[in-house]
């Protein structure tokens, strides 16, 4: 259940000091929160008590958000490896090798994990063995986490293009050009793919053909990934504003200043949309009115996790919080 309250969290249920910067967002699986530090350490935190259940050390730095698929926790590192870790014990099950750093998160479907890499290739790996099933060279480094649909994958690239790939074999179905790199991760709603570009525009593309259906200007480049719900795409820009745009028409519903720079993706609750921007800020979905703001000690650039009336988040100064 998503966050419902229009009131700011009133207390810190627990706070855990990791001691190392955390760039990716945490991810919640059952009663365990998984997160990776910049030093390549994966932590499993028991959310009932706020203590680490186990720790796994990779051999490279980590910028990505972990993924959960069944009993496996998956994350990539700057050493060019993607690791599969047993969720209960923290032991390595396998590691798949690439030729560049892996900043993107894995997306999974039917026993296959998909991810892009700074070596300019997009990979599909068997989640049981880590064997590469296929890889497709694209036109630049890939820092965009893919969106997986029934038969297609959508991913942004450093060459300024959004690519659609055949999920079965990696064949490029279409690509759509923007003016600068796409580090934002795409979101899909119905027949629209929404993505932000460093060229100062948010784009909505036809999911089948890649044709541009609309684009909306922002004040600076976009690294924040869009969130879509209620027929609305909400995206943050480096200009410090949060934009809510009708997915079908491209009409701007509202624009509000959230902070100096917005690079974290927004997260929808039931009544509010939250974003990390000089603290955790919540806005009414329908109007964009700011309803509360919670300041934190360290800089936070990743998305929060909303679960019931609890909010889990991590900071660049190595703190993990549970707020309620």
C-alpha positions, 0 to 999 in steps of 0.5 A, a space after each residue: 500500500 502506498 503512502 496515504 497521509 498528507 502529514 509529514 512523518 513525525 518521527 524516525 523509527 530507526 536510523 542505521 549508519 552504513 558509513 559509506 555514500 549510497 547513490 542508488 535507491 533502496 529496494 524492499 523485499 518482505 521485511 528486508 531492505 536491500 541497498 548498495 553503497 558506493 564502495 560496492 557493498 550490498 546490505 540486507 537490512 531487517 526493517 523490523 529492527 534496523 540492523 544488517 542481516 548480512 553484507 556482501 562485498 563486490 569488487 567494484 564501486 556501485 551506483 545502482 539500485 538493487 533488484 529482487 527476483 525470487 530468491 536472488 538480489 541482483 546488482 551491478 558494479 563498476 568492475 563490469 560485473 553483475 552479481 546475483 546474491 542469495 537473499 537469505 544468506 548473502 552468498 554469491 550465486 554467480 557473477 556475469 562479466 561485461 566490459 564496462 561499469 554497470 550503473 543501471 538496475 536489472 529488470 527481469 521477466 520470465 527468468 531473464 535479467 536485462 540491463 545496459 552497460 557503459 561498454 555500449 552493449 545491452 545484455 540479457 542474462 539467464 538468471 539461473 546461471 548468469 550466462 549471457 543469452 544475447 547482447 546488442 550494441 547501441 550507439 553510446 554508454 547506457 546509464 538508463 534502466 530499461 523498461 520491460 514490456 510483454 515483447 519489447 524493451 525500452 532503454 535510453 542511451 548516451 547517443 540521445 536515442 531511446 531504443 526499443 528492442 525485441 525482448 526475445 533476441 535483442 533486435 532493435 525494433 526502432 530508435 527515436 532521436 533526442 538532442 542530448 544523452 538520455 540517462 533518465 529511465 523510461 516509463 510506459 503507460 498504455 501506448 506511450 513511452 515517457 522519458 526525459 533527455 538532457 536536451 531539456 525536454 520530456 518526450 512521449 513516444 508511440 510505444 509501437 513505432 517510436 513516433 513523437 506524440 508530444 514533447 514538453 520543455 523544462 528549464 534544464 536537462 533531465 536525469 530524473 526518471 518519470 513516474 506515471 500514475 492516474 494518467 499523469 507523468 511526473 518528472 523532475 528537472 535539474 532546474 529544480 522543478 517538478 512537472 506533472 503532464 497529461 500522458 496522452 495530450 502533453 498538457 501541463 497540469 502543474 509545475 512546482 519548485 521542489 529544490 535547487 536540482 531534482 535528479 531523483 525519480 518521483 514516487 507516487 503514494 495514494 494521495 501524494 507524490 514524493 521526491 527527494 530534493 533538499 529533503 523529502 518533499 510531498 505534493 498533492 497529486 491533483 494540484 501540485 500543492 506542497 503538503 509537507 517537507 522532511 529535512 534530513 542530515 545528509 544529501 539524498 539523491 535517490 528515490 524513497 520506498 513507501 510502504 504503508 505509513 513508513 518511508 525508507 530512504 538512504 543518503 549520500 552520507 551513508 545513513 539509512 532511515 525508516 520514517 513514520 
